Amino acid sequence: MATPLYPGINNDHFGGMTPIGTIIKDAWVFGVLPLSETCDNWSHDRLQIIHDQTKTEWDKYGCLVSNLPDDLRQHHAEIYDAAIVKARELGWNPELGDDD
């Protein structure tokens, strides 16, 4: 049985508003991945490596956006603001429902 592959952030739910999509966006923030890398057809193992590298970067700042230096905080805002706009265009609603 073949291991399922990640479809890529652009093909993920609401343009990546998922835990894996968050890992990818954070990897972009810290330069772990170039902005052009969408992780299409990546294995779980490969994504785990990116997760670990990104976690190492977040740990330097106590895992808080407010602790990021100005340039990284701005980069984070640009990436996440664009992701939110795209997700809303795709019908994403950040409000949790009764089932969440």
N, C-alpha and C positions, 0 to 999 in steps of 0.2 A: 504494500500500500504506500503510495507516494505521500510524502509530508506536504501538508498544505503550505503554499507560499503566500506571503503578504502581497496584496494586489497593487500596492503603491498608495501614497498619501492622496493622490488625486482621485483614486478609485475607492478609497475607504469611505466609511459612512460620513456624510456631510463634509467631504473634503478633508478628512483626518481628525475629526473631533472625537477621537478615541484615545485610549492609553498609548497605543503604538504611534498614532499621529502626533501625540504630545512629545514622545521621545524624539521623533524626527524633527519637529519644530525646534525643540531645545538643542538638538545637535546642530541645527543651522545657526542658532543664536551663538553658540560657542565655537563655531567653525570646525566642529568634528566632522560635519558633512558640508559640502558646498550646497548653496541654495538650489542648484540645478538637480541635485540628487533626490529623487522621489521614492527610492527603495522599491521600485517595481520588481515583483517576483523574487524578493529576498526571502531567505529561510529564517526560521526562528533563531537559529544559532547566530546568524549574521546580525540580526536585529539586537540580539542580546549583547553582542560586543559593543554596538553603538550605545545601547542603554548603559552599559558599565562605564564607557568613556564619558558619557554625558553626566552620569551621576558623580563621577570624580570631579568634573567641573563645577556642578552645583554645590558639592560639599565645600568647595573653597569659599562659598558665599552664604553658607548656612541654609542653603535651599530656599532663599528668599530673593524675590525680584528686587526688593528695596535695598538689598545689600550689593547689588551689581554696580560696577562702575558705570558712570554716565553713558559711555559708548555702548556697552552691552545692554544696559537698561533700554536705551533708545532702539537698538537692534531688536530686542525682545518685543518691544511695543509695536514696531513696524511689522514684524512677522505675525504676531498674534492678532493685531488689529485687522490685517489683511485676511487672516484665516477666519476670523469671526464674520467679516463681511461676506466672504464666500460661503460659509456654512449657512448663514441666514438666507442667502439667495437660493440655497439648495433646500430650504425648509427647516433648518435646524432651529430648535427652540431651547434655550438654555435652562428654562424652568423645568424642575423635576415634577413629574406627575405622581399620582398616587401609587403607581406600580414601581417607581424608582426608589 
